[in-house]
Amino acid sequence: MAGPGSRVYISHLSGVAVFDPNGDQVGRVRDVVVSLRIGGRPPRVLGLVVEVIGRRRIFLPMTRVTSLESGQVLTTGVINMRRFEQRPSETLVLAELLDLTVTRVKTRDEVTVLDVAMVQTRVREWEIAKVFVQVGKVSRLRRSRGETLLLDWSAVTGFSLAEEGQGAANLLATFEQLRPADLANVMHHLSAKRRAEVAAALDDDRLADVLEELPEDDQVEIIGKLKEERAADILEAMDPDDAADLLNELPEEDAERLLRLMEPEDAAEMRRLLSYEEDTAGGLMTTEPIVLEPDATVAEALARVRVRDNKPALAAQVYVCRAPSETPTGKYLGTVHFQRLLREPPFVLVGSLVDDDLDPLPPDTPLPLITSYLATYNLVAAPVVDEGDHLLGAVTVDDVLDHLLPDDWREASLHLLDEHTDEHAARLTAEESEVSGGR
C-alpha cells in the first residue's frame, strides 16, 4: 500500500486490474466513490467501483484494499458481490467530477477539472487532496491549450453544484481504450445528463458503435437529445440494420424527419429495410455484406475479409454476384466461405469456387425458419435474395440472437448474473458484511 502522503491520481486507476491475495484477477477499476464534505474539507474516499465478470459492477471498500502500487490493486480477498448502487450522498469521481467547471477561490476565475489526486492520511483513510485543473473551459479538440495548475482541494469551489454543459473530454480520455460494448456499459450507468454530455463529446463513428451496443431505451434517449442534423449523421454511420431498428423505435414523424436529413442513398437503404417486417430476413439483414464479382481473385477476396471494420460473422464468407456489386446486386451466383479461400492459391478466381448448393433466403423468411436454416447448415450468416436473384443483404447470427432474446435481454442478463452471484454473496460472514457497509 502506498504510505501516508503518497499521491494517487484517480484517472490512472481507470481500467487497472484488481487481484486477490492468490494473484487471481477479480476485475478492473471503473470509478472511485467519494463522499463530499462541507466547509471545504477534502472528500473522503469510500471505495472503488470494480467491474467483474459479465460487466457487473460491485463496490470494493478502501478498507479492503491492501495495495495501489505497480499499476494494480490488491485486495484482502473478501468482496461483497452485490451490485453497486450509488447512494445520494456519494459522488463518482470519473463520471461526475472530471470536466467539471469550478472556480478558484483566490482569483474567482473558472477552471476545468482534468484529474484529482487522493492521498492516505496518517489514520490510514484516503481523501481527495489535490485537483489538477486547466484555466478556462476545455474543448476536446484543444485539450493541451491553457495553463494547468495543481491546487489544493480547498483552493477551488463549486464541486457540489450540478453544472450544466459539463462536457466529457477527460472522462472520454480516461476510457478511450474501451471497446464499444464496454463504453456502452459505462454510459448505461451514468445519469441521463452525464450520458448526454458523453454522447455529445464522442465523434460520430465512435458514438455510432456505442449506440449499437446500448439498450433500446438508451438509444432512443440519446438520439433524441442530439441535434437532428447530427442524429442523421450518426444513423448513417451505424450498421444499416441497427440504424433501421433504432428508427423503428422512434415516433413515426421523428423517424421521417431524420430520414429526410440523411443522404439520399442512405435514406433509400433505410426505407428499404423498414419496408420489411421486423422479424423476417429482410428486416434482420445487413445491406453491407462482402460482395465480389466472379472475376475477382482469392487474393482480392482475402483482402476484403481482412478489413478491420468487418464483423466476424460477415467476414466468414463472401458473396459472388454479377455487376453491380452494391446491394441490391446483379445476379447472385453463390457463396465462398472463408475456409475455402484459405485452401486455394491467390490467383484463383472466386467465380470458380462458389457454393450454390444451398438456396438463399427470400426476404420474407420468418425468424424461426432463419434460425433453423443457420443451425441446420452450421452457418453464421446467410444470403437474402429477391425473386429476381438479386442479393439484397445477409442475415448474421448475432442479429438473429438479438431478436430471439427478450427485448430487455441486456438488463435481464445482468439479473441472471445477480442470481448466480447472490449465492456467493450469501456466504459472506457477518464480519465481511459489516466491513462492506451493508452494500
N, C-alpha and C positions, 0 to 999 in steps of 0.2 A: 504494500500500500504506500502511496506517496505520503511523505511525512507532513506534519503541520506546516502550513505556509506554502507548500508546493502548489503550483497553479496548474489547473487542467482546463483547457479551452473546450467548451462543450461541443462546438461544431466538429472537433477532432474525434469525438466519441461516436458520431453517427456511423453506423454500419460496423462498428468494432465487435469482434466475436466475444461471446460470453462463455466461459468454461467453468465446469465444476471441478472439485479438487482432484478428480481422477483424470482430468485432461480431456473429458468428453465435452464437445460443444453443445451448449444449451440453446443458443440463439444468437441474435445480433441486436445491439442497441439501436433504438429508433428515436428515442427522445429522452429528456430529463425532466422530472417533475419537481417543481419548486413551490414553496408557499411564500407569497409576497407578504411583507410585514409593514406596519405603519411607522411613520416617523423617520423614514429614510434608512431604516435598518436593513442590512443585507438580507435577501430572501434565504430561507433555509432550504437546502436540497433534501427532498424526501426520498427520492429513489430514481430508478431508471425504468423506462418502458422498453421491454425486451420482446422482440418478435421471435417466436418459436415456431415449430413445425406447423405447416398449414397456414402461415401468415397470421397466426393467433398472437395477440399482444397481451402480455402479463406485466404485473408490477413487481420489480425487484427492489426492496428497501435498501437504502445505503448501509444499514446495519448488517446486511448480508453480503456486502461487497468487501472482499479482503485485499484486492489489488486493482489499481487502474494503470499499471505500468506496461511498457513494451508493446503498446498497441493492442492490448487485450484486457478483458475484465475477468477477474477470478471471483468466484462466489464460495460461500460455505457449503454449497450443495443442497441447502434447504430452500426450496422455491415453492411458493403458492401458485398453482397453475390456473387459478380462476382468472377469467378475462379481466383486463384492466378497464376500469370505468373512471373517468376523470370526475373529481368532485368539484363543486362550485368554488371552493377555496384554493384550488390548485391551478397552476399555470404550467403549460408545456413550453419549454424554452425554445426548441427549434420551430415548433409550429406557430407559436404566438408572440415570441419576443424578437426573433430575427426580422430585420427590415422595418421594425417599428420606428416611427419618427418620435423622438423625445426631445427634451430641452435641457441644455446645460444650465445649471443653477447660476454659475458665475457670470456668464455672458448673455444668457437668455436667448441664444441662437439655437436653431434647430439642428439636430444631428440624427443620423440614421444608424441603428444598431447593426453592426456586422457580426459580432460574436460576443459572448460573455464568458468569463472565467470563474471557476469555483475553486475554493481552497478549503483545506481541512483545518479546523480550529484546534486549539490545544485540548479541548474536551472531546476530540475525535468526531465532531459533527462537521458536515460540509455546508458551506454557504457561498452564495454568489458575491464575489468581492470586487471584480473588475468588469468594466464594459468597454469593448473595443468599438469605436464609432467612427463615422465619416461625417465631416461637416456638410450640412445640406442633405437633400434627398438623393437617394441612389437610383440611377437608371440601370437596368440590367445590361444595357449596351455600353454603359460608361462606368463600370464598377471601379476602375482604377483611378478615376479622377477625384480630386478633392482631398483636403487634408484629413489624415486619420489620426486618432488620438486614443490612448488607453487611459480611461478615467475610473476613479473610484465609483462604486455604486451610488454613494451619497452625493456625487457631483452631478447627477442627472435626475430629472423628474419627468413623470408622465407615463410610467410603465403600467399603472393601474387603469389607464383610460383605454376604451375600445376605439382605437384610431380608425378613421375612415381612410381608404386608399393606402393601406399599409404597404402594399407591394409584396413581392416574394422573391426578389433577386437572390438573396443569401440563403433562403430556405431551399431554393432550387439548386444553388451551387452545392449545398450540403448533400442533396440527393441526386446529383446529376449522373451518378454511375448506376442508379437503379434501373432495372428493366421496366418496361411499361406496366406490366402487371403489378410489380411491387410499388411503383409510384402511384398507380391507381389505388392500391391498398392504403397508402399514406393519405391520399386525398380523401378517400372514403371516410377516414377517421377524423378529418378536420371539421371545423364548424362550417356552415354554409357560406359565411362571409369570407373565411380564410380560403375555402375551396375556390370561390370565385376569383380571389386575388391570385392564387396559384395558376388557375386556368388562363387568366389574363396575361400572366408573365411567360407562359410556355410558348414556344414557337409553334407554328401551325402543324407541322408534321409530328412533333412530339405530343401535342395535345390530341391529335387525331389517333395516335397509337394508344394513348392512355384512355381515351373515351371508349375505345373498343373493348377495354378490359373492365369498365365500370358497370355496376348495375344500372338498369334502365332508368330508375328514378334519378340517379345522379347524372346520367347523360342528359336527360330532359332538363334538369335544373341548370346544369352548366351551359348548355347550348342556348337556353332561354335568357341567360344573363349576358351573353355576348352581343355585340353589335351585329345586326343582321348580315352586313357585308362579310364580316369575319366568320360568322357562323356558316355562311355558304362556302367560304374557302375551306373551313375545317371539314365539312361534309365531302368536298371534292378530294381532300387528302386522305379520307378514310377509305378502307376497302369498300367497294360498291355495295356488297351485300349487307355489311354492318351499317353503312350510311342509310340504306333503304329501310333497315329495321328501325333505326332511330327516327327517320321521317314518319314511319308508321305510328310511332308513339306520340307524335306531336298533333295538336289540333289541325284539322284539315286546312284551315286558312293560313296557319303559320307555315305548314309544310309547303303549300303552294307558293307563298311569298318567297321562301328560301329557294325553291326550285327556279323561280324567275330570276333570281340573282346569280345563279350558277352559270358556268359556261354552257352554251347550248349543247355541246356533245355530252358533257357530264349530266346535264339535266335530262337529256333524252335517254341516257343509260338508266338513270334513276327511275324515270317514268316507266321504262320497260320492265324493270324489276318490280315496281309497285303494281303493275298490271296483273301479276300472278298472285294466286292465293299464297298466303304466308307459309303454310306447311306443305308446299309442293316443291318439286325440283326447281322450277322456275323462280319461286320465292326464296329458296335457300341458296341458290347458286351464286358464285362469284363470276363476274364477267371478264376477269383478267387471268385466265389460265395461260400456260405457256403454249403458244401456237407456232408451228413451223410449217413451211411449205415442203412438199415431198423431195425437192432437190437440195434441201439443207443437209449438211453433213453431221455425223455423230459429234465431231468436234464442236460445231456450232450449237448443237443441242446441249452438250455438257456445259458450254459457256453460259447458256441461258439458265440452266439449272443452278449454276453456282452463284447467281446473283443473290446477294445477301438479303435483299428485301423479300425474296420468295419465301412463303411459309412452307414448312416441311411437307405438308400434305400436297401442296401444289407442285413442289419440286420433285415429287416421286414419279412423275410421268410428264411426257409432252404429247400434245395432240397435233396430228398431222392433217392439214386441210389445204385445199386449193385456195389460191388468192381470191378475195382479200383475206389477210390473216388476222384482222381485228374482228372481234365478235360483233354482230353475227357474221361468221366467216363464209367463205366459199364452201364447196362440198367437203363434208367431213369424211376422211379416209380411214382413220383409226388412231390407235394409241400406241406409243412406245414407252415402255416402263424403264425407269432409271437403271435397274439392274441389267437390262438388255443392252442399254447404251454402254455400260461399263465393259461388256464382253466383246464388243465389236471394235474393229480398227477405226481410227479417227476419220478416215476418208470415206467410209461407207455412207450412202445416202439413207436418210431416215425413212424415205418412201418405201424402201425395200424391207423395212423391219416392222411395219405396222401390224399390230394385233387387232384384227377385225372380227374375232370370233364372238365377242360379247356385243349384244345390241346396246346402243346408248340409251339413256333415259329420255323420254319425252318430257317437256316442261310441266305437264300436269300430273306427273307421277306423285302420288301421295307419300307422306313421310314414312309410314310403315313399310311400303314397298322399297323405298330408297334404303332403309335400314337393312332389310332382308338382302337386297342386292349387294351392298357393301360387305355384309357378313358372309354371304354365301361364297363370294368370289375373293374374299380376303383383300379387299381394296381399301385404300384411304381416300380415294377420290373417284368420281365417275363423270363422264361427259354428258352434257344435256344438249340434245339435238332436236330441231323442229322438223315438221313434216317435209320440208324441202331439203333435208340433210345439211342444214347449216348449223355449225356449232354455236350455241348460244352462251355457253359457260360451262362451269364444272361445280359439282357439289362435293364438298370435302367433309371428312368425318367429324372435324371439330364443329362445323356448323350444324351437322345432324345432331351431335350430342347437345349443343346449345338449345336446340328445340325439343329434344326428348326430355331434358331435365325440366323441373318446375320453373316457373318464371322467376322465382326468388332463390334459385339454386345457389347463388353465391352466398347469400346470407344463410341459407339452410345448411350449406356445407360447414359454416362456422359453428352452427348449433350442434351438428353431428360431432364435430371435434370437441365441443364443450362436453357432450355426453361421454365421449371417450376419455377425456382427461379429468372429468369430475370424480371418477372413481379413484384416480391418483390423488386428487386434491383432498378427497375424503379421508385419506390415510394419514394426512398431516397430524402430527401430535398437537396437543394443546399448546405446548411451548412454541411450536412452529407457527400456529395460527395467531398467537399473541404477538410474536415478533413481526408477522406480516401485517399487523394493524387491522386484522379482521377483514382484509380486502377479499 
